Amino acid sequence: MRLLLTGDSLLARREDAHGPLINKALLNRRPSIKIDNTAIGGDQTPDLLRRAHNDVVIRPHADWVFILIGTNDAAAHKLVPLPEFTANVQQIMDQVGTVYAGARVVMITPPPVDERRQRTRSNARIREYGRAIQQVARQHGARVLDLYQLFMREPNLAAVVDGSLHDGLHFGKYGYGILADAMLEMVDGAVDK
């Protein structure tokens, strides 16, 4: 099985691993899978829109595509307004949909942040952007992995989103374990969203 992951630093983040930590978490759970990870730290939807053709559409075919984008779009210091964000996600899905059937594309909502440490992102705004992702995914027949809700269900959100940067945004092994488990559940058909 081959997975293609793309988006921003939340999928590109290395922490202490030799490659993206999400890759390591997935491979620890399922050593036989192949992973292509084209995520780029700092990306917003305009960036992913520009590179979607090369980094998703014409890459070797994957069984599943996971897209996690929006955390940087929702940041006050580089805000992409919600209508523009929604239009960008729509165009990204239009491109990806030329190759992948919607049921094999999973849009991941941006996760919550620890607002005590994060000064440029609020959970209220992140939730709005996540709802826009859910709406666009439904229109395209794609699945949604609601990472926002998954993390909010944890008893200690601050621990989930505490990676080596301690910025309340970039998570570490604990958060990546939760994400990897949810991704594999989706692939295995245990979760149908």
Phi, psi and chi 1 to 4 in degrees:
 res  aa     phi    psi   chi1   chi2   chi3   chi4
   1 MET       -  138.4  172.8  171.1  -52.1      -
   2 ARG  -119.1  130.0 -179.7  177.6  -66.9  -87.2
   3 LEU  -111.7  139.7  -52.9 -179.0      -      -
   4 LEU  -113.9  122.0 -167.2  154.8      -      -
   5 LEU  -113.6  135.2  -42.7  178.9      -      -
   6 THR  -148.4  159.3 -162.9      -      -      -
   7 GLY   147.4 -134.1      -      -      -      -
   8 ASP  -111.2 -159.3   58.0   28.1      -      -
   9 SER   -61.4  -23.0   63.8      -      -      -
  10 LEU   -66.7  -22.0  -63.2  177.5      -      -
  11 LEU  -102.5  -17.9  -71.2 -179.0      -      -
  12 ALA   -91.7  -18.4      -      -      -      -
  13 ARG   -56.7  132.3 -170.4  118.1 -175.2   94.0
  14 ARG   -95.4  -30.9  -67.2  177.9 -179.2  -87.9
  15 GLU    49.6 -117.4  -69.2  -75.1  -45.3      -
  16 ASP  -104.5    6.9   63.3  -11.2      -      -
  17 ALA   -87.6  161.3      -      -      -      -
  18 HIS   -75.8  -19.1  -65.0  -69.7      -      -
  19 GLY  -135.3 -172.4      -      -      -      -
  20 PRO   -54.7  135.2  -26.8   36.2      -      -
  21 LEU   -63.0  -31.4 -163.6   50.7      -      -
  22 ILE   -64.8  -36.7 -173.6   60.1      -      -
  23 ASN   -60.1  -46.9  -67.3   21.7      -      -
  24 LYS   -61.4  -44.1 -176.5  177.0  179.6 -179.2
  25 ALA   -62.5  -42.1      -      -      -      -
  26 LEU   -66.6  -44.3  -72.5  164.2      -      -
  27 LEU   -68.0  -31.9  -70.9  167.3      -      -
  28 ASN   -64.0  -30.6  -77.1  -16.2      -      -
  29 ARG   -90.1  -28.3  -71.8  158.5  172.9   74.1
  30 ARG  -146.3   80.7 -171.0   87.4   40.2   95.2
  31 PRO   -59.8  -19.4  -20.0   29.2      -      -
  32 SER   -84.7  -11.4   62.1      -      -      -
  33 ILE   -76.7  154.0   63.2  172.4      -      -
  34 LYS  -106.3  140.1  -54.2  -71.0 -175.6 -121.0
  35 ILE  -129.9  127.2  -58.0  169.9      -      -
  36 ASP  -108.9  119.8  -66.8  -41.4      -      -
  37 ASN  -119.1  111.0 -171.1  -30.6      -      -
  38 THR  -108.7   15.4   64.2      -      -      -
  39 ALA   -66.1  146.9      -      -      -      -
  40 ILE  -131.8  125.1  -63.3  176.5      -      -
  41 GLY   -57.8  138.8      -      -      -      -
  42 GLY    87.2   -9.1      -      -      -      -
  43 ASP   -66.3  147.4  -96.5   11.4      -      -
  44 GLN  -120.5  177.1  -64.2  176.4  -81.4      -
  45 THR   -59.4  -36.5   52.9      -      -      -
  46 PRO   -61.2  -34.7  -24.4   33.9      -      -
  47 ASP   -68.8  -47.4  -54.9  -55.1      -      -
  48 LEU   -64.1  -36.4 -177.9   54.9      -      -
  49 LEU   -60.6  -42.0 -177.0   55.3      -      -
  50 ARG   -65.8  -32.6  -81.0 -169.7  -67.3  -83.7
  51 ARG  -106.2    0.0   64.2 -176.7 -178.6   81.5
  52 ALA   -58.8  -39.2      -      -      -      -
  53 HIS   -61.1  -50.6 -179.1   75.2      -      -
  54 ASN   -73.8  -37.8  -71.0  -25.5      -      -
  55 ASP   -91.4  -10.8  -73.6   -1.1      -      -
  56 VAL  -129.9  -55.6  178.8      -      -      -
  57 VAL   -65.8  -46.8  174.9      -      -      -
  58 ILE  -100.4    8.7   65.0  170.0      -      -
  59 ARG   -74.7  166.6  -68.9 -166.7   65.7   84.5
  60 PRO   -54.4  139.2  -24.8   32.8      -      -
  61 HIS   -59.5  135.7 -165.9   73.4      -      -
  62 ALA  -109.9  157.6      -      -      -      -
  63 ASP   -77.3  -32.2  -62.2  -62.0      -      -
  64 TRP  -140.0  143.4  -71.0   83.0      -      -
  65 VAL  -118.9  126.3  176.1      -      -      -
  66 PHE  -114.5  126.6  -72.1   87.6      -      -
  67 ILE  -122.4  120.8  -57.9  170.2      -      -
  68 LEU  -123.2  107.2  173.2   50.8      -      -
  69 ILE  -146.6  154.6 -164.9   79.6      -      -
  70 GLY   126.3  -23.2      -      -      -      -
  71 THR   -61.8  -41.4  -59.6      -      -      -
  72 ASN   -77.7  -30.6  -65.5  -38.7      -      -
  73 ASP   -62.2  -32.2  -61.8   78.0      -      -
  74 ALA   -86.9   -1.4      -      -      -      -
  75 ALA   -77.0  132.1      -      -      -      -
  76 ALA   -58.5  -35.3      -      -      -      -
  77 HIS   -78.0  -11.7   65.0  -69.7      -      -
  78 LYS  -146.6   41.6   52.5 -174.9  178.4  177.9
  79 LEU   -59.0  128.3 -177.0   68.3      -      -
  80 VAL   -98.2  115.0  174.3      -      -      -
  81 PRO   -53.0  145.3  -23.7   33.8      -      -
  82 LEU   -52.1  -44.3 -172.0   58.2      -      -
  83 PRO   -62.4  -39.6  -23.2   33.4      -      -
  84 GLU   -68.0  -41.8 -179.4 -177.3  -20.6      -
  85 PHE   -57.3  -48.6  170.8   78.3      -      -
  86 THR   -61.3  -42.5  -56.3      -      -      -
  87 ALA   -63.6  -39.0      -      -      -      -
  88 ASN   -64.4  -44.7  -69.6  -18.2      -      -
  89 VAL   -62.2  -40.2  173.1      -      -      -
  90 GLN   -58.7  -46.4 -175.9   80.4  -95.2      -
  91 GLN   -67.8  -37.2  -69.5  176.1   54.3      -
  92 ILE   -61.2  -46.4  -69.4  164.7      -      -
  93 MET   -66.3  -34.7  -71.5  -59.1  -64.8      -
  94 ASP   -59.9  -43.8  -72.3  -15.7      -      -
  95 GLN   -66.8  -48.9  -75.1 -171.8   40.9      -
  96 VAL   -63.2  -37.2  172.0      -      -      -
  97 GLY   -65.9  -15.2      -      -      -      -
  98 THR   -69.4  -19.3   63.6      -      -      -
  99 VAL  -118.1  -38.1  176.0      -      -      -
 100 TYR  -110.6  133.6  -67.5   97.1      -      -
 101 ALA   -66.1  142.2      -      -      -      -
 102 GLY   -52.3  -36.3      -      -      -      -
 103 ALA   -66.8  -16.4      -      -      -      -
 104 ARG  -101.0    5.0  -65.7  -70.5 -173.7 -157.6
 105 VAL  -108.4  129.4  176.8      -      -      -
 106 VAL  -120.3  117.2  179.2      -      -      -
 107 MET   -89.7  127.0  -65.4  -67.1  -59.5      -
 108 ILE  -102.9  126.8  -56.4  172.0      -      -
 109 THR   -72.6  148.1   63.6      -      -      -
 110 PRO   -60.6  141.7  -18.0   28.0      -      -
 111 PRO   -79.3  161.8   31.2  -36.7      -      -
 112 PRO   -68.7  165.2   26.9  -33.3      -      -
 113 VAL  -118.3  163.4  -63.6      -      -      -
 114 ASP   -85.3  101.1  179.5   -9.0      -      -
 115 GLU   -64.8  -16.0  -69.7  179.4  -32.9      -
 116 ARG   -70.7  -25.8  -67.1  171.1  -60.4  165.4
 117 ARG  -105.4  -27.1  -66.8 -172.7  179.5  173.2
 118 GLN   -92.4  119.6 -110.4  -42.8  -70.9      -
 119 ARG  -100.6  -16.5  -59.1  -70.8  177.3 -129.6
 120 THR  -108.0   -4.2   63.0      -      -      -
 121 ARG  -129.6  138.4  -66.3  165.0 -179.6   88.0
 122 SER  -117.2  148.8   73.2      -      -      -
 123 ASN   -66.3  -29.6  -74.5  -30.8      -      -
 124 ALA   -62.8  -45.7      -      -      -      -
 125 ARG   -69.9  -41.8 -177.4  175.2  -69.8  138.6
 126 ILE   -58.7  -40.3  -72.4  171.3      -      -
 127 ARG   -63.7  -40.5 -168.8   70.7 -172.2  123.6
 128 GLU   -59.4  -44.4  -78.5 -176.5  -79.2      -
 129 TYR   -67.7  -35.4  -77.3   58.3      -      -
 130 GLY   -64.2  -39.6      -      -      -      -
 131 ARG   -64.7  -36.6  -78.2 -166.6  -70.2  -89.9
 132 ALA   -63.7  -41.4      -      -      -      -
 133 ILE   -61.1  -44.5  -74.8  172.0      -      -
 134 GLN   -60.8  -41.8  -68.2  173.3  -24.1      -
 135 GLN   -63.7  -47.5  178.5 -176.1    3.1      -
 136 VAL   -64.6  -41.6  172.2      -      -      -
 137 ALA   -59.6  -45.4      -      -      -      -
 138 ARG   -59.5  -42.1  -82.5 -166.9  -60.6  -86.9
 139 GLN   -61.4  -29.7  -68.6  168.4   -4.6      -
 140 HIS   -98.6    3.1  -77.3   81.3      -      -
 141 GLY    71.3   19.1      -      -      -      -
 142 ALA   -86.9  163.2      -      -      -      -
 143 ARG   -91.1  162.4  -64.4  173.0 -176.0 -118.9
 144 VAL  -127.6  131.6  174.3      -      -      -
 145 LEU  -107.4  109.3 -165.9  163.4      -      -
 146 ASP   -85.0   83.3 -166.7  -14.7      -      -
 147 LEU   -66.0  -30.5 -170.8   57.3      -      -
 148 TYR   -57.3  -52.9 -174.0   93.0      -      -
 149 GLN   -67.3  -38.0  -73.6  -57.8  -38.3      -
 150 LEU   -58.4  -47.4 -132.9   88.1      -      -
 151 PHE   -70.1  -37.0  -81.5   12.8      -      -
 152 MET   -66.8  -24.3  -71.6  -58.2  -81.7      -
 153 ARG   -73.1  -18.5  -76.7 -171.4 -148.8  122.1
 154 GLU   -70.3  142.0  -69.8  -63.9  -49.5      -
 155 PRO   -66.1  -23.8   13.8  -21.0      -      -
 156 ASN  -132.6   84.9 -173.8   -7.7      -      -
 157 LEU   -57.2  -39.3  174.8   63.7      -      -
 158 ALA   -58.0  -37.4      -      -      -      -
 159 ALA   -71.7  -34.5      -      -      -      -
 160 VAL   -66.4  -41.5  175.6      -      -      -
 161 VAL   -99.3   29.3  -64.4      -      -      -
 162 ASP  -109.8   93.3 -171.5   24.3      -      -
 163 GLY   -98.3 -166.8      -      -      -      -
 164 SER   -65.1  -21.0   64.4      -      -      -
 165 LEU   -80.7  -17.6  -68.4  178.3      -      -
 166 HIS    50.2   42.8  -54.3  -67.5      -      -
 167 ASP  -105.0    3.5   62.3   -1.1      -      -
 168 GLY    75.0    8.2      -      -      -      -
 169 LEU  -125.5  -58.3  166.1   66.0      -      -
 170 HIS   -80.5  115.8  -64.9   94.7      -      -
 171 PHE   -89.1  167.9   39.3   97.2      -      -
 172 GLY  -111.5 -154.0      -      -      -      -
 173 LYS   -56.3  -39.1  -69.4  179.0 -176.2  177.8
 174 TYR   -61.3  -50.8 -179.1   36.0      -      -
 175 GLY   -64.5  -41.2      -      -      -      -
 176 TYR   -67.2  -30.4  -78.1  108.3      -      -
 177 GLY   -64.0  -42.7      -      -      -      -
 178 ILE   -62.6  -46.0  -65.9  168.4      -      -
 179 LEU   -63.2  -46.1  176.3   55.9      -      -
 180 ALA   -60.8  -44.4      -      -      -      -
 181 ASP   -59.9  -43.5  -72.1  -18.9      -      -
 182 ALA   -66.2  -39.6      -      -      -      -
 183 MET   -62.8  -45.4  -68.6  167.8   75.4      -
 184 LEU   -69.9  -34.1  -68.3  173.6      -      -
 185 GLU   -60.5  -40.8  -75.7  176.7   16.9      -
 186 MET   -64.8  -45.1 -167.6  158.6  -91.0      -
 187 VAL   -61.2  -40.9  165.1      -      -      -
 188 ASP   -76.2   -6.5  -67.7  -19.1      -      -
 189 GLY    84.3    6.5      -      -      -      -
 190 ALA   -73.4  -25.5      -      -      -      -
 191 VAL  -120.1  125.3  175.7      -      -      -
 192 ASP  -121.2   99.4 -173.5   26.4      -      -
 193 LYS  -113.5      -  -65.8 -171.1  178.0 -172.2
